[in-house]
Amino acid sequence: MNVRHLTVTLPTIFVSVAVLAGCAAGVTPSPEATTAPTGAPSSTPVASPSTPGAKFFFDRGLVNYEHGDYDLAVADFTKAIELTPTAADAFGAFIGRANVYAKQGKFDLAVADFTKAIELDPTYAQAFYGRGLAYAKQGKLDLAVASFSRAIVLDPTDVHSLLGRGIAYVQLGNLNLHLAVADFTKGIELDPANVDAFFGRGGAYLAQGKLDAAVVDLTTAIELDPTYAKAYAMRGAAMAQGGDKAGATADFAKALSLASDAETISWIKQTRCTVGLGCD
């Protein structure tokens, strides 16, 4: 059995509208800000353990993972690791448990398991990618950049590692924004329909004060996904800073009409407040 969809998704660390608007306004970004998932990375299959007993627990761990029963999944992957005769045979179980820990927000444990998997197979790009996401969630952005960079060396076509590194560069601040733009641009070249790449580059342009370029990219993101509430809010922030108060007000209203959860609504309102269009 192969693991095809275990690797944690990029948007679990995707920078919020408030963070990127804050960058443009000179506010220090928080590495803890997140948005709802909007996509999933490609992932190379991972083999299950060859030992029959370990394979049983590994396969059941996958089922529990897919069902959201994360404590049970951790227990199953742990048992699979214990039953494998060699560490190398436990590689898939370490990857599986690392992903569960990331889902649970236990990023220190996720880093440890991804690191163990990397020691067992230093050519597996998705382990570096997953560790990069976990580091980013911990606010260890330099380490995140290093992990994403290694993933990109191993797989130069991995758009999600490029976007992950771009996000980390945005969070690192002004001196790294040109690097973020370069990563998002490469992501767009590899996947011209990737909405997160346009959203990310639009946010980086906004943080650089390149308002027209930001509006263009965020408009493209909206065209690719007309339900992307935060893209409307981000574009609204760019319009507001460019003096188009009417356009900005309309975009924030649209963003709020599309937002369906309290956290997103709060971010949109915070961003609207940051650019001077009303606080409540």
C-alpha positions as CSV (number, residue, x, y, z in Angstrom):
1,M,0.0,0.0,0.0
2,N,1.2,3.5,-0.8
3,V,0.8,6.8,1.0
4,R,-0.4,9.3,-1.6
5,H,-2.1,12.0,0.4
6,L,-0.3,12.2,3.7
7,T,1.9,15.2,3.3
8,V,0.4,18.2,5.2
9,T,-1.0,20.9,2.9
10,L,0.7,24.1,2.1
11,P,-2.1,26.5,3.1
12,T,-1.9,25.4,6.7
13,I,0.8,28.1,7.0
14,F,-0.5,30.4,4.2
15,V,-0.1,34.0,5.2
16,S,-3.3,35.8,6.2
17,V,-4.6,38.9,4.6
18,A,-4.0,40.8,7.8
19,V,-0.3,39.7,7.9
20,L,0.4,40.8,4.3
21,A,-1.5,44.0,4.7
22,G,0.4,44.6,7.9
23,C,3.7,44.1,6.0
24,A,2.7,46.9,3.6
25,A,1.7,49.1,6.5
26,G,5.0,48.4,8.4
27,V,3.6,46.1,10.9
28,T,5.7,43.1,12.0
29,P,4.0,40.0,10.6
30,S,3.1,37.1,12.9
31,P,4.3,33.6,11.8
32,E,1.2,32.1,13.5
33,A,-1.3,33.5,11.1
34,T,-3.1,31.0,8.9
35,T,-5.8,30.7,6.3
36,A,-8.2,27.9,5.4
37,P,-6.8,25.2,3.1
38,T,-7.3,25.8,-0.6
39,G,-5.2,23.1,-2.2
40,A,-2.9,20.1,-1.7
41,P,0.6,19.3,-2.7
42,S,1.7,16.6,-5.0
43,S,3.3,13.7,-3.1
44,T,5.5,10.8,-4.1
45,P,4.1,7.4,-2.9
46,V,5.6,6.0,0.3
47,A,5.8,2.2,0.7
48,S,4.2,0.6,3.7
49,P,6.3,-1.7,6.0
50,S,7.0,-5.1,4.7
51,T,6.5,-6.9,8.0
52,P,2.9,-8.2,8.1
53,G,2.1,-7.0,11.7
54,A,3.6,-3.6,11.1
55,K,1.7,-3.3,7.8
56,F,-1.6,-4.0,9.5
57,F,-1.1,-1.1,12.0
58,F,0.3,1.2,9.2
59,D,-2.7,0.6,7.0
60,R,-5.1,1.1,9.9
61,G,-3.2,4.3,10.8
62,L,-3.9,5.6,7.2
63,V,-7.6,4.9,7.6
64,N,-7.7,6.7,11.0
65,Y,-5.8,9.6,9.5
66,E,-8.2,9.9,6.7
67,H,-11.1,9.8,9.1
68,G,-9.6,12.5,11.3
69,D,-9.1,10.1,14.3
70,Y,-5.6,11.5,14.9
71,D,-4.9,10.0,18.3
72,L,-5.7,6.5,17.0
73,A,-3.6,7.2,13.9
74,V,-0.6,8.2,16.1
75,A,-1.0,5.0,18.2
76,D,-1.1,2.8,15.0
77,F,1.9,4.4,13.3
78,T,3.8,4.1,16.6
79,K,3.0,0.5,16.8
80,A,4.0,0.0,13.2
81,I,7.4,1.6,14.0
82,E,7.9,-0.7,17.0
83,L,7.1,-3.8,14.9
84,T,9.4,-3.1,12.0
85,P,12.7,-5.1,12.1
86,T,14.7,-2.2,10.7
87,A,14.5,1.5,10.9
88,A,14.5,1.8,7.1
89,D,11.3,-0.3,6.9
90,A,9.6,2.2,9.3
91,F,10.2,5.1,6.9
92,G,6.5,5.3,5.8
93,A,5.3,5.1,9.4
94,F,7.5,8.0,10.4
95,I,6.1,10.1,7.5
96,G,2.6,9.1,8.5
97,R,3.1,10.0,12.2
98,A,4.8,13.2,11.3
99,N,1.8,14.3,9.3
100,V,-0.6,13.4,12.1
101,Y,1.4,15.4,14.6
102,A,1.3,18.4,12.2
103,K,-2.5,18.1,11.9
104,Q,-2.6,18.1,15.7
105,G,-0.4,21.2,16.0
106,K,2.4,19.2,17.6
107,F,5.0,20.7,15.4
108,D,8.0,19.8,17.5
109,L,7.1,16.1,17.2
110,A,6.3,16.5,13.5
111,V,9.8,18.0,13.0
112,A,11.4,15.1,14.9
113,D,9.6,12.5,12.8
114,F,10.2,14.3,9.5
115,T,13.9,14.5,10.4
116,K,14.0,10.8,11.2
117,A,12.5,10.1,7.8
118,I,15.1,12.4,6.2
119,E,17.9,10.5,7.9
120,L,16.4,7.2,6.5
121,D,15.9,8.6,3.0
122,P,17.6,12.0,2.3
123,T,16.3,11.9,-1.3
124,Y,12.6,12.1,-0.4
125,A,11.6,15.7,-1.2
126,Q,8.2,15.6,0.6
127,A,9.8,15.0,4.0
128,F,11.8,18.2,3.6
129,Y,8.6,20.0,2.5
130,G,6.7,18.7,5.5
131,R,9.4,19.7,7.9
132,G,9.5,23.1,6.3
133,L,5.9,23.6,7.0
134,A,6.3,22.5,10.6
135,Y,9.3,24.8,11.1
136,A,7.2,27.7,9.6
137,K,4.4,27.0,12.1
138,Q,6.9,27.2,14.9
139,G,8.2,30.5,13.6
140,K,11.6,29.1,12.7
141,L,11.6,30.7,9.3
142,D,15.3,30.3,8.5
143,L,15.0,26.6,9.1
144,A,11.8,26.5,7.1
145,V,13.6,28.2,4.2
146,A,16.4,25.7,4.4
147,S,14.0,22.7,4.3
148,F,12.0,24.1,1.5
149,S,15.2,24.8,-0.4
150,R,16.4,21.3,-0.1
151,A,13.0,20.0,-1.3
152,I,13.3,22.2,-4.3
153,V,16.8,20.9,-5.1
154,L,15.4,17.4,-5.0
155,D,12.3,18.3,-7.0
156,P,12.6,21.6,-8.9
157,T,9.1,21.2,-10.3
158,D,7.5,21.1,-6.8
159,V,5.3,24.2,-6.8
160,H,4.2,23.8,-3.2
161,S,7.8,23.9,-1.9
162,L,8.4,27.0,-3.9
163,L,5.2,28.6,-2.5
164,G,6.1,27.5,1.0
165,R,9.5,29.1,0.7
166,G,8.0,32.2,-0.8
167,I,5.6,32.5,2.2
168,A,8.5,32.1,4.6
169,Y,10.4,34.9,2.8
170,V,7.4,37.2,3.1
171,Q,7.2,36.5,6.8
172,L,11.0,37.2,7.2
173,G,10.3,40.7,6.1
174,N,11.3,43.5,3.6
175,L,14.9,42.3,2.8
176,N,13.5,39.0,1.5
177,L,10.4,40.2,-0.4
178,H,12.2,40.1,-3.8
179,L,13.1,36.4,-3.1
180,A,9.4,35.7,-2.3
181,V,8.4,37.3,-5.6
182,A,10.9,35.2,-7.4
183,D,9.5,32.0,-5.8
184,F,5.9,32.8,-6.5
185,T,6.8,33.8,-10.1
186,K,8.5,30.4,-10.6
187,G,5.4,28.7,-9.2
188,I,3.2,30.6,-11.7
189,E,5.5,29.5,-14.5
190,L,5.2,25.9,-13.4
191,D,1.4,26.1,-12.7
192,P,-0.2,29.1,-14.4
193,A,-3.6,28.3,-12.8
194,N,-2.3,28.1,-9.2
195,V,-4.4,30.6,-7.3
196,D,-2.2,30.5,-4.2
197,A,0.8,31.5,-6.3
198,F,-1.0,34.6,-7.6
199,F,-2.4,35.4,-4.1
200,G,1.1,35.0,-2.6
201,R,2.8,37.2,-5.2
202,G,0.1,39.8,-4.9
203,G,0.7,39.9,-1.2
204,A,4.4,40.2,-1.6
205,Y,3.9,43.1,-4.1
206,L,1.6,44.7,-1.6
207,A,4.2,44.4,1.1
208,Q,6.7,46.0,-1.3
209,G,4.3,48.9,-2.0
210,K,3.9,47.9,-5.7
211,L,0.2,48.4,-5.6
212,D,-0.6,48.2,-9.3
213,A,1.2,44.9,-9.6
214,A,-0.6,43.6,-6.4
215,V,-4.0,44.5,-7.9
216,V,-3.2,42.7,-11.1
217,D,-2.2,39.5,-9.4
218,L,-5.0,39.5,-6.9
219,T,-7.5,40.1,-9.7
220,T,-6.1,37.0,-11.4
221,A,-6.5,35.0,-8.2
222,I,-10.1,36.1,-8.0
223,E,-10.7,35.2,-11.6
224,L,-9.2,31.7,-10.9
225,D,-11.3,31.4,-7.7
226,P,-14.3,33.8,-7.5
227,T,-15.0,32.6,-4.0
228,Y,-11.6,33.5,-2.6
229,A,-12.7,35.9,0.1
230,K,-9.2,36.8,1.2
231,A,-8.1,37.7,-2.3
232,Y,-10.9,40.3,-2.4
233,A,-9.8,41.6,1.0
234,M,-6.1,41.8,-0.1
235,R,-7.0,43.6,-3.3
236,G,-9.2,45.9,-1.2
237,A,-6.1,46.7,0.9
238,A,-4.1,47.5,-2.2
239,M,-6.8,49.7,-3.6
240,A,-7.2,51.5,-0.3
241,Q,-3.5,52.3,-0.2
242,G,-3.6,53.4,-3.8
243,G,-6.4,55.9,-3.0
244,D,-9.3,54.0,-4.6
245,K,-11.6,54.0,-1.5
246,A,-14.8,53.1,-3.4
247,G,-13.1,50.1,-5.1
248,A,-11.6,49.0,-1.8
249,T,-14.9,49.3,0.1
250,A,-16.6,47.2,-2.5
251,D,-13.9,44.5,-2.3
252,F,-14.1,44.3,1.5
253,A,-17.9,44.0,1.3
254,K,-17.5,41.2,-1.2
255,A,-14.9,39.5,1.0
256,L,-17.2,39.6,4.0
257,S,-20.1,38.2,1.9
258,L,-18.0,35.3,0.9
259,A,-16.4,34.6,4.3
260,S,-18.0,31.7,6.1
261,D,-16.0,31.3,9.3
262,A,-15.4,33.6,12.3
263,E,-11.6,33.6,11.9
264,T,-11.7,34.7,8.3
265,I,-14.3,37.4,9.0
266,S,-12.1,38.7,11.8
267,W,-9.0,38.8,9.6
268,I,-10.9,40.7,6.9
269,K,-12.2,43.2,9.4
270,Q,-8.7,43.6,10.9
271,T,-7.3,44.3,7.4
272,R,-10.1,46.8,6.6
273,C,-9.3,48.6,9.9
274,T,-5.6,48.6,9.1
275,V,-6.1,50.4,5.8
276,G,-8.4,53.0,7.4
277,L,-11.8,51.9,6.1
278,G,-13.5,51.4,9.4
279,C,-13.0,49.3,12.5
280,D,-15.7,47.3,14.3
